[in-house]
């Protein structure tokens, strides 16, 4: 299992090339699920768990890994299946999302596959709004084609951990509030939960939030505005984008925006749950203006306010 995740440096090169690697696993015998390898710290056999009285029902205990206590989430139960029964082949997928570390109990980790974001599609609209998927894909696996469901981990975590959009005292610049009213911000994220967190934070400023579900949708919208003769930097204050999205990731989106002279000056903030140190390098490489690791409402508001001050100063 360690060898499976050993080549992190090699995997980071995929990000920014509109490529990703998925860690495949099962939580039922009939269907494959996946999460992005880049968010996985390690995969281990399920260690001894300590009970955690009063915790969310999907948290089945705490694991001690090399002196660090990590909450363990029964992923099967968290997304609406019957609770897991720990078996000899069960695994713990240790992940880092939104600056927190947690373990997900799954039935069995299978394999890693290398894909392009173009291979990844949004879930069908017929699955409803309450599903736990950000995307789906099909792969040739073990001599047959299988559907892979990519878990919306941010939705899972938001239902277990309360993310407060309340701003700290002194963050909001009251003098800027009247100047925020009616200004538009485009936010791009494949997770409805992540979009809602950003939208509800920015709406406290009186901003009008326009949403796109992936980089390609956002790029087409920006091009449409340009074709209509709109000056993008007048039409929207800024673009806030996730890194990982179906069809076109945030790095590719940024590259495409910077390559189009009609919108190359647009202020772009990368807002992602991926590793901060890596993203700082990617921000510089593709030309984003700022990087924010999710979910930090105070910092998000400070970035927007800084951009408005810059705009007002001309």
Secondary structure, 3 states (H helix, E strand, C coil): CCHHHCCHHHHHCCCCCCEEEEEEEEEECCEEEEEEHHHEEEEEECCCEECCCCCCCCEEEEEEECCEEEEEEEHHHHCCCCCCCCCCCCEEEEEEECCEEEEEEECEEEEEEEEEHHHCECCCHHHCCCCCEEEEEEEEECCEEEEEEEECHHHHHHHHCCCCCCCCCCCCCHHHHHHHCCCEEEEECCCHHHHHHHHHHHHCCCCEEEEECCHHHHHHHHHHHHHCCCCHHHHCCEEEECCCCCCCCHHHHHHHHHHCCCCCCCCEEEEECCCHHHHHHHHHHHCCCEEEECCCHHHHHHHHHHHHHHHHHC
